[in-house]
Amino acid sequence: MNHPDLTVNLGRLKLANPVMTASGTFGYGEEYSGIIDINRLGALVVKGISLRPRPGNPPPRIVETAAGMLNAIGLQNVGLTAFIRDKLPYLRNLVPALVVNILGETEDEYVEIAAALSDQEGVDAIELNISCPNVAAGGLVFGADPVATARLTARVRAVTKKTLLVKLTPNVTDITVMAKAAADAGADGLTVINTLLGLAVDLTTRRPRLANITGGLSGPAIKPVALRMVWQVARAVDVPVIGVGGISTWQDAVEFFIAGATAIQIGTANFFNPTATVDVLEGITAYLTDSEVTKLTDLIGTLRLT
C-alpha cells in the first residue's frame, strides 16, 4: 500500500501532516532542534506573544497532578519586538507552517500584534489566545463572552490576511456558543481546548501549591473533556477544528480525528516525552496504513453513534 496522504487544510493553509505543537509547550522551536527533526511536523505553534515582554508569575508556578500538570507560568514571553528580531529569523528557515499564538489585555493590543505579524514573511497563521482577562472590561475573560469573542475575532480579522485560528477556553458553560461566535466573525479554524482552571493544596501548610493560587490543568487527565468538546464544536461549526488536550500517543490523536478534529496539537506530552510529536506522527501513519485508509481526511468525523 502506498504511503497514506496526511495533508490537511486549515482554511487556505495546507499542512503536510496534522501534527502541531501546542503554544507554551515547545518554546520558540529552537529549543527542541537537537531532540527531534522539527521539519517533520505539520506546524509549529510558538509560545504566546504579547505586545511587550512579560516576566510571568512568581514561583512556584508548575505543579504535577494525577495524570496532569497545573501551570501558572503567567504567559512569560519576550514580547513582539524581540520575537520578530530574535526568534523569527530562525523560524523562517523551518519547513512546518508557522503559527504565532498572540495574547493581550485589551482588544487594541491583539490588533496591534496581529497587524505587525501580518507584515512578516514566514508567519503563516495567527492563533488568538482568548483565555486572557480583558482589563478594559473589568477582567472578564475574552473567551467567556460570545460578544467579546466575536468582536475581538472580527477586529483581528480586519487587519490580517493570514490564516486566523481562535483558541477556545473550556471554562464556559457551552463551548459551542463561543465556537459559533468566533467562526461567524471570521475565524478560519478553532483550536479546542485551552487549559482547565484548577487548584492544588499543600497539606502541610494548607496553602495553594501555586503562588498564583489557581492554574491551568493540562495533560492526559483532561483528554476526555477535550475530546468531548472537539466533538461538540466540530458538529456546530463549518470551519476546521484543531484538537488539543491530553494527547500523548497516536491512539489519542486518532480518537480526536474520529471525533471531528482536522489536526491536533501536542502540549504537555512534550515535557515527559520530548519526542512525542514525531512518535505520534509515525503512529498515525502506521495506523492509517494498517487500516487501509489512503487519506487522513477520510477518517475525520467518522464517530459512529449507532
Secondary structure, 3 states (H helix, E strand, C coil): CCCCECCEEECCEEECCCEEECCCCCCCCHHHCCCCCHHHCCEEEEEEECCCCECCCCCCCEEEECCEEEECCCCCECCHHHHHHHHHHHHCCCCCEEEEEECCCCHHHHHHHHHHHHCCCCCCEEEEECCCEEHHHCCEEHHHCHHHHHHHHHHHHCCCCCEEEEEECCCCCCHHHHHHHHHHCCCCEEEECCCEEEECEECCCCEECCCCCEEEEECHHHHHHHHHHHHHHHHHCCCCEEEECCCCCHHHHHHHHHHCCCEEEECCHHHHCCCHHHHHHHHHHHHHHHCCCCEHHHCCCCCCCC
